[in-house]
Structure formats: C-alpha cells, structure tokens
Amino acid sequence: MSTAALYLRAYDQQLRTDAETPSATAVRTLGPLRLVTFPGGRGFVTYRDLAGADEPRVRDLVASALDHYREAPSVTRIEWKTRGHDHAPGLHDALVEAGFAPQETESIMVGPLQALAADTPPPPGVTLRTLQEKREVRAMSAMADIGFGEDPDPARADALLARLARADGMELWVAELEGRMVSAGRLEPVPGTEFAGIWGGVTLPEHRGRGIYRALTAARARSALAAGKTLVHSDSTEYSRPILERQGLVKVSTTTPYEWRC
C-alpha cells in the first residue's frame, strides 16, 4: 500500500468520527450521516461513508438532513462536507437541487508532524504567539476573515471563544509585525488519535511569500509534538498546499463544502 493510501486510511478511520466535531452542541445520526449542530446557528453534515447508497437513497438522505435542520430554527446555515474519494452517486446534483452551493475545493493533506516542525524562524521583525484574551481573539478572527476575502463575522469569533472555554486543547496562533496581526492559524489536537489538525491558516496578501505562514505552521507542529501527536492533517487551499507538500505532507484526497443558507 502506498504512503498516500496508508495516510488516507488513517484519516478515514481516525478522523471521520466524533473526533471531527469536538465543539458540537448536538449530534444526531441519520443512517450513515452525522448531523451536527455548532454554536452560532451552524449545521454540519459529515460521515465516514454513505454505506453503499445508490442515487435515490442519496437524494433521500439529502432531503432528510435538510428537514432535520429546518426543524431547528436556530440553524441558519448548513455545510455538507464532501470528500473526493467517497462513493456518492448523484450527490452533487442532489445537493444543488436542494439549494446547496458548492464552495472552493481544497486538498486533504496528511503527513508526519515532524516534517513540519523544523526550526523555521519567522522573518525579521515578525513574532509568533498564542492568544487567549477575548479582545485579541476577536481581532485575530476579523483579520483572518479579511485575509480570506470575506467581511468580518462576529459569529466566527464567538465560536472560537466557545472552543477556548471548553479547554479541549485548541490553540490560536498569530504572527505579528510591528504589533499588527498579519497571519493566523489554529492547532487542534484530536483526542484519542495520532492526529493534530492545522486549520484556518491565512496571511494578509501584502505579507505573503515571506515565510511567515511556514514559520507559523512549524510553531504549531512543535506544539502538537509536545502534546504527543505524530500525524497532521489539513484542508488546504491552493496557496498553502505547495508549502505543505514541500514540508513532507501528501495530498490524499480533496474536500468540497456545499453550503445552504436560510
């Protein structure tokens, strides 16, 4: 079995469980689906596989999942997380016909944490640190939204603060230049697995290409190793994928989120 296949098997077996959604406020199973509710009115649909469902069954699952969330007035948006290696006949058409819109496809990257943890100092004048204070977390969240080309959304900051309050191991990292946050990312050790996730990595456009993201990634990897993790996973944009590949991670599949809004 190839290295990529071994990593993909570990990803499917260890991560496509409750470990995928540590901050959920509610989880309901519907056949093979896990229907998750997060703080801030966000629904999330995930699964290990679709249990061999044919196209009519897939359509039924989409409709039933949407009915579940429509009965929850607090949920205003839903993400259905698809993976490129799943057998899911007719899923794209069923989601689109139900009102879901496909978002940017990202690469699922997996590899050894040690490969990311090399001593990679940030550029001169840039400092790295973790955050806990509410005001700083909100500032980091707003900066990240801008870096991703979106308007700042206080609900995302609220969700991060709720995660910190759980003390489940999540760490929020930022890179600062002259006291200004210019890059950020999360570290999420996954309990009961070999994995830690690196998420939300973003650098403001005017500061890209200087090694800031690479240094921030290395700092998160060293922290995960200290917590006893050995593998890392990340859903990566086409900006971060080549950086992670150069540091030893392997693209094992793709993921495309489909979003529905009330």
C-alpha positions in Angstrom: 0.0 0.0 0.0 1.4 3.4 -0.9 2.1 6.1 1.7 -0.8 8.2 0.5 -3.2 5.2 0.8 -1.9 4.5 4.3 -2.5 8.1 5.3 -5.9 8.1 3.7 -6.9 5.0 5.6 -5.7 6.6 8.9 -7.7 9.7 8.1 -10.9 7.8 7.3 -10.6 5.6 10.4 -9.5 8.0 13.0 -10.9 11.4 12.0 -14.3 10.7 10.4 -15.9 10.1 13.7 -17.0 12.4 16.6 -13.3 13.4 16.7 -14.1 15.6 13.7 -16.5 17.8 15.6 -15.2 18.4 19.1 -17.1 21.7 19.6 -20.6 20.3 18.6 -23.5 21.2 20.8 -25.6 18.4 19.4 -25.1 15.3 17.1 -27.9 13.2 15.6 -27.3 10.1 13.4 -29.4 9.6 10.3 -28.4 6.4 8.6 -24.7 6.9 7.8 -24.9 10.7 8.3 -23.9 12.6 11.4 -26.0 15.7 11.6 -24.0 18.2 13.8 -25.1 21.5 15.3 -22.4 24.1 16.3 -22.8 27.3 18.3 -23.8 30.3 16.3 -26.5 28.6 14.2 -24.3 26.4 12.0 -25.3 22.9 10.9 -22.7 20.5 9.6 -23.2 17.2 7.8 -20.5 14.6 7.7 -20.0 10.8 7.6 -17.3 8.1 7.2 -19.0 6.8 4.0 -22.5 6.6 2.6 -22.9 2.9 3.3 -23.1 2.0 -0.4 -26.2 4.2 -1.0 -27.4 4.4 -4.6 -28.6 7.6 -6.2 -32.2 7.5 -5.0 -31.0 6.8 -1.4 -28.5 9.7 -1.7 -31.4 12.0 -2.6 -33.4 10.8 0.3 -30.5 11.4 2.7 -30.1 15.0 1.4 -33.8 15.7 1.8 -34.0 14.1 5.3 -30.9 16.0 6.5 -32.4 19.3 5.3 -35.7 18.5 7.0 -33.9 17.9 10.3 -32.3 21.4 10.2 -35.4 23.1 9.1 -37.0 21.9 12.3 -34.2 23.7 14.2 -35.0 27.4 14.0 -31.6 28.4 15.5 -29.8 26.9 12.5 -29.4 29.5 9.7 -26.6 27.8 7.6 -25.5 24.3 6.8 -22.3 22.9 5.5 -22.3 19.4 3.8 -18.7 18.2 3.7 -17.9 16.0 0.8 -14.7 14.1 0.1 -13.4 13.4 -3.4 -12.7 9.7 -2.8 -16.2 8.8 -1.5 -18.6 6.7 -3.5 -21.6 9.1 -3.6 -23.7 8.7 -6.8 -25.7 11.8 -7.6 -24.7 13.7 -4.5 -23.6 16.9 -6.3 -26.9 17.1 -8.2 -29.0 16.3 -5.1 -27.3 19.0 -3.1 -27.5 21.7 -5.7 -31.2 20.9 -6.4 -31.8 21.2 -2.6 -30.3 24.7 -2.6 -26.7 23.9 -1.5 -24.0 25.8 -3.3 -20.5 24.2 -3.9 -17.6 26.2 -2.5 -13.9 26.1 -3.3 -12.4 22.6 -3.5 -9.5 22.1 -1.1 -6.8 19.4 -0.8 -6.8 17.0 2.1 -3.2 17.0 3.3 -1.8 14.3 5.7 1.8 13.7 6.9 4.2 13.4 9.8 4.2 16.2 12.2 8.0 16.0 12.5 8.3 17.1 8.9 6.6 20.4 9.7 8.4 21.0 13.0 11.9 22.1 11.7 13.3 25.1 13.3 11.9 27.7 10.9 12.3 31.2 12.4 9.9 33.9 11.2 11.2 36.8 9.1 12.9 39.7 10.9 10.5 41.8 12.9 7.8 39.1 13.0 6.9 37.4 16.3 4.7 34.3 16.9 2.5 33.7 19.9 -0.8 32.1 21.1 -3.9 34.0 22.1 -6.4 33.6 24.9 -7.8 37.1 25.7 -11.2 37.8 24.2 -10.4 41.1 22.6 -7.3 39.6 20.8 -9.3 36.6 19.7 -11.9 38.8 18.1 -9.1 40.9 16.4 -7.5 37.7 15.1 -10.8 36.4 13.7 -11.5 39.7 11.9 -8.1 39.7 10.4 -8.5 36.1 9.2 -11.8 36.9 7.6 -10.2 39.8 5.7 -7.3 37.6 4.7 -9.8 35.1 3.2 -11.5 38.0 1.3 -14.6 38.0 3.5 -16.3 40.5 5.7 -15.5 40.1 9.4 -18.2 37.9 11.0 -18.5 38.2 14.8 -20.2 34.7 14.9 -16.9 33.1 13.9 -15.2 34.9 16.8 -17.9 33.7 19.1 -17.3 30.1 18.0 -13.6 30.4 18.7 -14.2 31.8 22.1 -16.7 29.0 22.9 -14.0 26.5 21.9 -11.4 28.1 24.1 -13.8 28.0 27.0 -14.0 24.2 26.6 -10.3 23.9 27.2 -10.1 21.0 24.7 -6.6 21.7 23.6 -7.2 24.1 20.7 -4.6 26.8 20.3 -4.9 30.0 18.4 -1.6 31.3 16.9 -0.8 34.6 15.3 2.2 36.2 13.6 2.6 39.9 14.3 4.6 42.6 12.6 5.1 45.9 14.5 2.3 45.0 16.8 -0.2 44.2 14.0 -1.6 40.7 13.3 -0.6 39.6 9.8 -1.1 35.8 9.9 -3.1 33.4 11.9 -4.0 29.7 12.3 -5.4 27.1 14.7 -3.9 24.0 16.1 -6.5 21.3 17.1 -5.1 18.1 18.7 -7.6 15.3 18.1 -8.3 13.3 21.3 -7.9 9.6 21.0 -6.0 9.7 17.7 -2.5 10.2 16.4 -3.6 13.4 14.7 -3.5 17.1 15.2 -5.2 19.4 12.7 -3.8 22.7 11.4 -6.7 25.0 10.4 -7.6 28.5 9.4 -4.1 29.3 8.1 -4.2 32.7 6.5 -1.7 35.6 5.8 -2.7 39.0 4.7 -2.0 39.4 0.9 0.6 42.1 1.3 2.7 39.8 3.6 2.6 36.6 1.7 5.7 34.9 0.2 8.0 35.9 3.0 7.9 32.7 5.0 5.5 33.8 7.7 3.0 31.1 7.1 5.7 28.4 7.1 7.1 29.7 10.4 3.6 29.7 11.9 3.0 26.2 10.7 6.3 25.0 12.3 5.4 26.5 15.6 2.0 24.8 15.6 3.7 21.4 14.7 6.2 21.7 17.5 3.4 22.3 20.0 1.4 19.3 18.7 4.5 17.0 19.0 4.9 18.2 22.6 1.3 17.0 23.2 2.2 13.5 21.9 0.8 13.7 18.4 2.6 12.2 15.4 0.4 12.9 12.3 -1.0 16.2 11.0 -4.0 16.8 8.7 -5.2 19.9 7.0 -7.7 21.0 4.3 -5.5 23.3 2.2 -6.1 26.0 -0.4 -4.0 26.1 -3.5 -1.9 28.8 -1.7 -1.0 26.6 1.3 -0.9 23.2 -0.4 2.5 23.7 -2.1 4.0 24.9 1.2 2.8 21.8 3.0 4.0 19.5 0.2 7.5 20.9 0.4 7.4 20.1 4.1 6.5 16.5 3.6 2.7 16.3 3.6 0.9 14.3 1.0 -2.4 15.1 -0.8 -4.6 12.1 -0.1 -7.9 13.4 -1.5 -10.0 16.5 -1.9 -12.9 18.1 0.0 -15.6 20.3 -1.3 -18.0 22.0 1.2 -21.5 22.7 0.0 -23.3 25.5 1.8 -27.0 26.2 2.4 -28.3 29.3 4.0 -31.7 30.1 5.4 
